[in-house]
Amino acid sequence: KGTFHVKGVVDRLDMIRDGADRQPVLRLTDYKTGKAPDLKYSEAMNQKIAKDKFYQLMIYALLIRESGGQVYQGKSVPLRYLRLFYMVDPTDPTKAKWLDYDLGATEQERDAVLHRVHQELVSIWLEIKEMVALQDPKVWKPSCGPYIRKYCFCHKCRPRFEPGTLAEP
Protein backbone atom coordinates (compact mmCIF):
# COMPACT_ATOMS: atom_id res chain seq x y z
CA LYS A 1 0.00 0.00 0.00
CA GLY A 2 2.60 2.61 1.07
CA THR A 3 5.63 0.92 -0.52
CA PHE A 4 7.51 2.90 -3.12
CA HIS A 5 11.08 3.35 -4.29
CA VAL A 6 12.97 6.63 -4.16
CA LYS A 7 16.38 7.24 -5.71
CA GLY A 8 18.75 10.15 -5.60
CA VAL A 9 22.39 11.09 -5.80
CA VAL A 10 24.06 12.55 -2.74
CA ASP A 11 26.60 15.25 -3.57
CA ARG A 12 28.55 15.08 -0.33
CA LEU A 13 28.41 13.40 3.08
CA ASP A 14 30.88 14.62 5.72
CA MET A 15 31.61 13.36 9.19
CA ILE A 16 32.22 16.36 11.42
CA ARG A 17 32.83 16.86 15.15
CA ASP A 18 29.93 18.53 16.89
CA GLY A 19 29.46 20.46 20.11
CA ALA A 20 31.54 20.62 23.24
CA ASP A 21 31.86 16.83 23.44
CA ARG A 22 33.15 16.71 19.83
CA GLN A 23 31.05 13.65 19.00
CA PRO A 24 31.03 12.66 15.31
CA VAL A 25 27.88 13.50 13.35
CA LEU A 26 27.12 13.54 9.64
CA ARG A 27 26.38 16.56 7.48
CA LEU A 28 24.70 16.02 4.12
CA THR A 29 25.55 18.69 1.54
CA ASP A 30 23.85 19.43 -1.76
CA TYR A 31 25.58 21.77 -4.21
CA LYS A 32 23.40 24.31 -5.96
CA THR A 33 24.25 26.56 -8.89
CA GLY A 34 21.32 28.94 -8.53
CA LYS A 35 20.90 31.96 -6.32
CA ALA A 36 20.59 31.39 -2.59
CA PRO A 37 17.16 32.23 -1.18
CA ASP A 38 16.82 35.59 0.48
CA LEU A 39 15.55 34.97 4.00
CA LYS A 40 14.43 38.53 4.68
CA TYR A 41 10.82 37.86 5.57
CA SER A 42 8.96 36.98 8.76
CA GLU A 43 10.22 34.04 10.80
CA ALA A 44 7.27 31.91 9.66
CA MET A 45 7.84 32.73 5.97
CA ASN A 46 11.59 32.14 6.26
CA GLN A 47 10.93 28.74 7.83
CA LYS A 48 8.55 27.83 4.99
CA ILE A 49 11.13 28.88 2.38
CA ALA A 50 13.85 26.90 4.15
CA LYS A 51 11.65 23.80 4.48
CA ASP A 52 10.87 23.88 0.76
CA LYS A 53 14.55 24.31 -0.12
CA PHE A 54 15.65 21.48 2.21
CA TYR A 55 12.92 19.00 1.23
CA GLN A 56 15.14 17.05 -1.19
CA LEU A 57 17.85 16.71 1.45
CA MET A 58 15.29 15.62 4.04
CA ILE A 59 14.29 12.81 1.69
CA TYR A 60 17.95 11.83 1.31
CA ALA A 61 18.34 11.93 5.12
CA LEU A 62 15.33 9.63 5.43
CA LEU A 63 16.84 7.22 2.88
CA ILE A 64 20.18 7.19 4.70
CA ARG A 65 18.44 6.49 8.00
CA GLU A 66 16.27 3.75 6.47
CA SER A 67 19.33 2.07 4.93
CA GLY A 68 20.95 1.77 8.36
CA GLY A 69 22.90 5.02 8.43
CA GLN A 70 26.66 5.24 8.69
CA VAL A 71 29.02 3.43 11.05
CA TYR A 72 32.37 4.73 12.31
CA GLN A 73 34.61 2.68 14.59
CA GLY A 74 31.78 0.24 15.22
CA LYS A 75 29.28 2.91 16.27
CA SER A 76 26.36 4.40 14.40
CA VAL A 77 26.97 8.04 13.44
CA PRO A 78 23.81 10.16 13.37
CA LEU A 79 22.96 12.32 10.37
CA ARG A 80 22.26 15.64 12.06
CA TYR A 81 22.90 18.49 9.62
CA LEU A 82 21.75 19.33 6.11
CA ARG A 83 23.55 21.97 4.05
CA LEU A 84 22.60 23.68 0.81
CA PHE A 85 25.79 25.07 -0.68
CA TYR A 86 25.08 27.73 -3.31
CA MET A 87 27.97 28.24 -5.71
CA VAL A 88 27.00 31.78 -6.64
CA ASP A 89 30.12 32.15 -8.80
CA PRO A 90 31.72 28.76 -9.65
CA THR A 91 34.95 30.54 -10.61
CA ASP A 92 35.22 32.18 -7.16
CA PRO A 93 34.45 29.86 -4.21
CA THR A 94 34.77 32.77 -1.77
CA LYS A 95 31.42 34.02 -3.06
CA ALA A 96 29.62 30.83 -2.06
CA LYS A 97 26.70 30.97 0.37
CA TRP A 98 25.18 28.18 2.37
CA LEU A 99 22.15 27.40 4.47
CA ASP A 100 22.27 24.84 7.26
CA TYR A 101 19.41 22.86 8.77
CA ASP A 102 19.71 21.01 12.07
CA LEU A 103 17.56 17.86 12.14
CA GLY A 104 17.79 17.83 15.92
CA ALA A 105 20.19 17.27 18.79
CA THR A 106 18.56 14.02 19.88
CA GLU A 107 17.60 10.87 18.03
CA GLN A 108 13.96 11.52 18.95
CA GLU A 109 14.03 15.01 17.40
CA ARG A 110 15.64 13.71 14.21
CA ASP A 111 13.19 10.80 14.02
CA ALA A 112 10.23 13.18 14.42
CA VAL A 113 11.41 15.35 11.50
CA LEU A 114 12.10 12.36 9.26
CA HIS A 115 8.84 10.66 10.27
CA ARG A 116 6.93 13.73 9.01
CA VAL A 117 8.86 13.57 5.71
CA HIS A 118 8.07 9.86 5.42
CA GLN A 119 4.37 10.50 6.07
CA GLU A 120 4.31 13.26 3.41
CA LEU A 121 5.96 10.94 0.87
CA VAL A 122 3.52 8.13 1.63
CA SER A 123 0.61 10.56 1.30
CA ILE A 124 1.91 11.85 -2.06
CA TRP A 125 2.49 8.32 -3.33
CA LEU A 126 -0.98 7.10 -2.30
CA GLU A 127 -2.62 10.14 -3.90
CA ILE A 128 -0.75 9.54 -7.16
CA LYS A 129 -1.66 5.83 -7.13
CA GLU A 130 -5.30 6.67 -6.50
CA MET A 131 -5.43 9.17 -9.36
CA VAL A 132 -3.65 6.78 -11.75
CA ALA A 133 -5.94 3.88 -10.79
CA LEU A 134 -9.00 5.93 -11.76
CA GLN A 135 -7.64 6.36 -15.31
CA ASP A 136 -9.61 9.56 -15.60
CA PRO A 137 -7.61 12.66 -16.54
CA LYS A 138 -10.40 14.88 -15.18
CA VAL A 139 -9.58 13.86 -11.57
CA TRP A 140 -6.03 15.23 -11.73
CA LYS A 141 -5.96 18.19 -9.42
CA PRO A 142 -4.60 21.44 -10.82
CA SER A 143 -2.59 22.09 -7.67
CA CYS A 144 -1.46 18.49 -7.00
CA GLY A 145 -0.99 19.42 -3.35
CA PRO A 146 1.83 21.44 -1.78
CA TYR A 147 4.66 19.05 -2.63
CA ILE A 148 3.49 17.05 -5.63
CA ARG A 149 3.48 19.98 -8.04
CA LYS A 150 7.27 20.33 -7.89
CA TYR A 151 7.67 16.74 -9.07
CA CYS A 152 4.49 16.17 -11.06
CA PHE A 153 4.93 15.88 -14.82
CA CYS A 154 1.24 16.54 -15.55
CA HIS A 155 1.80 20.31 -15.42
CA LYS A 156 4.47 20.12 -18.11
CA CYS A 157 2.44 17.84 -20.39
CA ARG A 158 -0.98 19.42 -19.68
CA PRO A 159 -0.94 21.57 -22.87
CA ARG A 160 -0.73 18.37 -24.96
CA PHE A 161 -4.14 17.12 -23.75
CA GLU A 162 -7.31 17.85 -25.63
CA PRO A 163 -9.35 20.70 -24.10
CA GLY A 164 -11.86 19.41 -21.56
CA THR A 165 -10.08 16.10 -20.91
CA LEU A 166 -7.98 17.35 -18.01
CA ALA A 167 -8.62 19.71 -15.14
CA GLU A 168 -7.56 23.16 -16.20
CA PRO A 169 -4.87 24.94 -14.13
Backbone hydrogen bonds, N-H to C=O, Kabsch-Sander energy under -0.5 kcal/mol:
donor,donor_aa,acceptor,acceptor_aa,energy
10,V,8,G,-0.5
12,R,29,T,-1.4
14,D,27,R,-2.7
16,I,14,D,-0.6
16,I,25,V,-3.0
18,D,23,Q,-2.3
22,R,18,D,-0.5
22,R,19,G,-1.0
23,Q,18,D,-1.2
25,V,16,I,-2.6
26,L,78,P,-2.9
27,R,14,D,-2.6
28,L,81,Y,-2.6
29,T,12,R,-2.8
29,T,27,R,-0.5
30,D,83,R,-2.5
32,K,85,F,-3.0
39,L,37,P,-0.9
40,K,38,D,-1.6
46,N,42,S,-3.0
47,Q,43,E,-2.3
48,K,44,A,-1.9
49,I,45,M,-2.6
50,A,46,N,-2.6
51,K,47,Q,-2.6
52,D,48,K,-2.3
53,K,49,I,-2.3
54,F,50,A,-2.4
55,Y,51,K,-0.7
55,Y,52,D,-0.7
58,M,54,F,-2.4
59,I,55,Y,-2.0
60,Y,56,Q,-2.1
61,A,57,L,-2.7
62,L,58,M,-2.2
63,L,59,I,-2.4
64,I,60,Y,-2.6
65,R,61,A,-2.5
66,E,62,L,-2.8
67,S,63,L,-1.6
68,G,65,R,-1.5
69,G,64,I,-2.7
70,Q,77,V,-0.8
72,Y,75,K,-3.0
75,K,72,Y,-1.9
77,V,70,Q,-3.2
80,R,26,L,-1.9
80,R,78,P,-0.8
81,Y,26,L,-2.0
82,L,101,Y,-2.5
83,R,28,L,-2.9
84,L,99,L,-2.5
85,F,30,D,-2.6
85,F,83,R,-0.6
86,Y,84,L,-0.7
86,Y,97,K,-3.2
87,M,32,K,-3.3
87,M,85,F,-0.7
88,V,86,Y,-1.6
92,D,89,D,-2.5
95,K,92,D,-2.1
96,A,93,P,-1.5
97,K,86,Y,-2.2
99,L,84,L,-2.1
101,Y,82,L,-2.6
103,L,80,R,-3.5
103,L,101,Y,-0.6
110,R,106,T,-2.3
111,D,107,E,-2.9
112,A,108,Q,-2.2
113,V,109,E,-2.0
114,L,110,R,-2.5
115,H,111,D,-2.4
116,R,112,A,-1.9
117,V,113,V,-1.7
118,H,114,L,-2.5
119,Q,115,H,-2.7
120,E,116,R,-2.3
121,L,117,V,-2.4
122,V,118,H,-2.6
123,S,119,Q,-2.5
124,I,120,E,-2.6
125,W,121,L,-2.8
126,L,122,V,-2.8
127,E,123,S,-2.2
128,I,124,I,-2.4
129,K,125,W,-2.7
130,E,126,L,-2.4
131,M,127,E,-2.3
132,V,128,I,-2.7
133,A,129,K,-2.6
134,L,130,E,-1.3
135,Q,131,M,-0.7
135,Q,132,V,-1.1
136,D,131,M,-0.7
139,V,136,D,-2.0
140,W,137,P,-0.8
148,I,144,C,-0.6
149,R,145,G,-1.0
150,K,147,Y,-0.6
151,Y,147,Y,-0.6
151,Y,148,I,-1.9
152,C,148,I,-1.8
155,H,152,C,-0.6
156,K,153,F,-1.4
157,C,153,F,-2.0
158,R,154,C,-1.4
160,R,157,C,-2.3
161,F,158,R,-1.9
165,T,162,E,-2.1
167,A,137,P,-1.0
